[in-house]
Amino acid sequence: MKFPNDADGDALRSLYKDGVNFNKPQSVEFFVAVPDKVIGEKLSQVLKGEGFNCFLDQDDETEEWACCCSKRMLLNYNELIKIQNNLNNLSKPHGGYSDGWGVFVD
């Protein structure tokens, strides 16, 4: 399987090499960096309205806030890019931005 030569493609390539089944929906967690807790709570409600399961989290070391938004989906490069772009567009008015994704392999 071929993947683009960028961070998202590298992550997918690694998952593929680890034997993750790309034909089975996976739980993908998208991270959206936010300036603070209050804005994060507001943005979480917006993202829940868009169909994401969200919770707000603060990093213990950096004390930075993030909305963690999960969605069950097939691992598809174009869809991952589309979702990250959508998260960027939704979070930008709140001072946030899409900050990567990860997979909890079933």
One Martini backbone bead per residue (centre of mass of N, CA, C, O) as a GRO file, in nm:
protein
  106
    1MET     BB    1   0.098   0.035   0.021
    2LYS     BB    2   0.042   0.376  -0.047
    3PHE     BB    3   0.195   0.682   0.078
    4PRO     BB    4   0.248   0.979   0.157
    5ASN     BB    5   0.519   1.224   0.214
    6ASP     BB    6   0.411   1.257   0.531
    7ALA     BB    7   0.293   1.249   0.843
    8ASP     BB    8   0.035   1.091   0.769
    9GLY     BB    9   0.168   0.877   0.591
   10ASP     BB   10   0.364   0.772   0.806
   11ALA     BB   11   0.148   0.676   1.006
   12LEU     BB   12   0.006   0.477   0.815
   13ARG     BB   13   0.252   0.306   0.747
   14SER     BB   14   0.301   0.210   1.037
   15LEU     BB   15   0.027   0.072   1.078
   16TYR     BB   16   0.054  -0.124   0.843
   17LYS     BB   17   0.320  -0.262   0.945
   18ASP     BB   18   0.159  -0.346   1.223
   19GLY     BB   19  -0.129  -0.477   1.102
   20VAL     BB   20  -0.349  -0.295   1.039
   21ASN     BB   21  -0.687  -0.287   0.957
   22PHE     BB   22  -0.816  -0.100   0.677
   23ASN     BB   23  -1.117  -0.260   0.668
   24LYS     BB   24  -1.147  -0.148   0.964
   25PRO     BB   25  -1.276   0.028   1.191
   26GLN     BB   26  -1.144   0.300   1.378
   27SER     BB   27  -1.021   0.476   1.653
   28VAL     BB   28  -1.001   0.823   1.605
   29GLU     BB   29  -0.786   1.078   1.732
   30PHE     BB   30  -0.833   1.422   1.760
   31PHE     BB   31  -0.636   1.720   1.791
   32VAL     BB   32  -0.719   2.038   1.962
   33ALA     BB   33  -0.585   2.328   2.006
   34VAL     BB   34  -0.618   2.547   2.295
   35PRO     BB   35  -0.586   2.826   2.498
   36ASP     BB   36  -0.830   2.721   2.696
   37LYS     BB   37  -1.086   2.601   2.882
   38VAL     BB   38  -1.323   2.778   2.792
   39ILE     BB   39  -1.280   2.743   2.488
   40GLY     BB   40  -1.280   2.433   2.491
   41GLU     BB   41  -1.576   2.402   2.582
   42LYS     BB   42  -1.702   2.547   2.341
   43LEU     BB   43  -1.573   2.373   2.115
   44SER     BB   44  -1.682   2.098   2.202
   45GLN     BB   45  -1.976   2.165   2.130
   46VAL     BB   46  -1.929   2.209   1.831
   47LEU     BB   47  -1.804   1.923   1.773
   48LYS     BB   48  -2.046   1.759   1.868
   49GLY     BB   49  -2.234   1.882   1.643
   50GLU     BB   50  -2.033   1.722   1.423
   51GLY     BB   51  -1.998   1.411   1.561
   52PHE     BB   52  -1.813   1.424   1.802
   53ASN     BB   53  -1.616   1.288   2.046
   54CYS     BB   54  -1.557   1.482   2.347
   55PHE     BB   55  -1.268   1.611   2.528
   56LEU     BB   56  -1.096   1.771   2.784
   57ASP     BB   57  -0.734   1.850   2.798
   58GLN     BB   58  -0.446   1.860   3.018
   59ASP     BB   59  -0.121   1.902   3.025
   60ASP     BB   60   0.094   1.841   3.284
   61GLU     BB   61   0.355   1.987   3.173
   62THR     BB   62   0.245   2.237   2.979
   63GLU     BB   63  -0.072   2.317   3.026
   64GLU     BB   64  -0.212   2.244   2.776
   65TRP     BB   65  -0.491   2.254   2.562
   66ALA     BB   66  -0.739   1.994   2.452
   67CYS     BB   67  -0.932   1.858   2.206
   68CYS     BB   68  -1.073   1.534   2.210
   69CYS     BB   69  -1.158   1.366   1.899
   70SER     BB   70  -1.371   1.106   1.809
   71LYS     BB   71  -1.370   0.848   1.539
   72ARG     BB   72  -1.519   0.611   1.345
   73MET     BB   73  -1.295   0.471   1.093
   74LEU     BB   74  -1.140   0.458   0.815
   75LEU     BB   75  -0.816   0.437   0.696
   76ASN     BB   76  -0.785   0.751   0.525
   77TYR     BB   77  -0.612   0.997   0.403
   78ASN     BB   78  -0.825   1.195   0.282
   79GLU     BB   79  -1.011   1.190   0.534
   80LEU     BB   80  -0.807   1.294   0.741
   81ILE     BB   81  -0.758   1.566   0.601
   82LYS     BB   82  -1.050   1.664   0.597
   83ILE     BB   83  -1.092   1.665   0.905
   84GLN     BB   84  -0.857   1.855   0.979
   85ASN     BB   85  -0.965   2.094   0.814
   86ASN     BB   86  -1.234   2.115   0.961
   87LEU     BB   87  -1.114   2.164   1.243
   88ASN     BB   88  -0.972   2.422   1.169
   89ASN     BB   89  -1.225   2.584   1.080
   90LEU     BB   90  -1.379   2.552   1.359
   91SER     BB   91  -1.130   2.658   1.556
   92LYS     BB   92  -1.017   2.934   1.461
   93PRO     BB   93  -1.236   3.132   1.597
   94HIS     BB   94  -1.111   3.008   1.892
   95GLY     BB   95  -0.783   2.970   1.863
   96GLY     BB   96  -0.750   2.704   1.709
   97TYR     BB   97  -0.597   2.371   1.618
   98SER     BB   98  -0.487   2.121   1.448
   99ASP     BB   99  -0.283   1.840   1.629
  100GLY     BB  100  -0.361   1.568   1.519
  101TRP     BB  101  -0.334   1.199   1.544
  102GLY     BB  102  -0.484   0.880   1.652
  103VAL     BB  103  -0.474   0.520   1.741
  104PHE     BB  104  -0.696   0.272   1.866
  105VAL     BB  105  -0.640  -0.046   1.854
  106ASP     BB  106  -0.852  -0.335   1.821
   0.00000   0.00000   0.00000
